Amino acid sequence: MTDTDEIEAAVFRRLLEHLDTHKDVQNIELMNLAGFCRNCLSKWYLAAAQDAGRELDYDQARERVYGMPYEQWKEKYQTPATAEQLGAFGEK
């Protein structure tokens, strides 16, 4: 692993830690503000694993990003999207 790889891996771990400490920030808010969310990160993680020849499925990738099974995270932390959030999302 190169120095760049190590730095990028550390940044990714820090991003996951940051998202984990801000579970109140909903995916729709991330999508509206930044154009990506935890599910996007999961898809990118899965694609990178597949590119590296690693066996991984989407649920496993989401568990890595969410820090727990997605359905559990959703039940504990996801709130219904507001009309304003849905409207902003629809405008994109």
N, C-alpha and C positions, 0 to 999 in steps of 0.2 A: 504494500500500500504506500502510495506517495504522500508527501506532506499535505498536498492539496486534498487528497482523499480523506486523510485523517481530520483535516479542518472541516471539510464539508460534512463528514459524518458527525462531528461534534456539534456543528450548527444544526443539523437535522435533529439530533437528540435534544438540543436546547429548545428548538421549535416545538417538539412534541411535549416537552416539559412545560413550556409556556402555555400551550393549549390546554394541557391537563390542569394547570392551576387556574385557568379561566373557563371552566366548564359552563359558566353562565353565558358565554358568548356563543350564540347559536350559529349553526352552519349557514342559515339563510343570511344572517348578518355578515358573516365572512364573505359569502358569495356577492352580496350587494356592495360591500366595501372594497374587497380585494380581488374578486373574480375567481376565487378558489375556496375550498372548504376542506374539512377533515376527510370527506369522501373522495375528493380529488386527490389529496395526499395518499390515500389508500390505493387508489388506482395507479398513481405514479409509482408507489412502492411495489405494487404487484408487477407492473411492467418492467421495472428495474430488476426485480428478482428473476423474472422470466428471461430477460436479456442476459442475465448472468448464469442461466441454466439451472436455477433453483426451483424446486418443487414448492409451490405456494398457491393457495387459492384466495379469492377475494375476501372471504370471511377472516382468514388468517391475517391478511394485510390490514383489514379494518381493526382487528383486535390489537395489532401492533400500534396503530395510530391512535386508537381510542383508549388503549390501556386496559381494555376489558372487552368481552363480546359486545358487538354493536347493539343488539337488542337490549342488553342490560343497560348500556349507556343511555340509549334512547328512553327507556323506561324511567331511569333516575334523573336525567338532566335535560332532555329535550322538552321544550315548551311549544305550544301551538304558535305558528307564525301569525303575526298580526296582519290586518288588512293592509297596513302601510308597508310592511316588509314584503308581502306578496305582490303588492303593486310595484314596488321598486324592482323586485326580481323579474316581474313580467316585462318591464321596460327595457331590460337588457337584451 
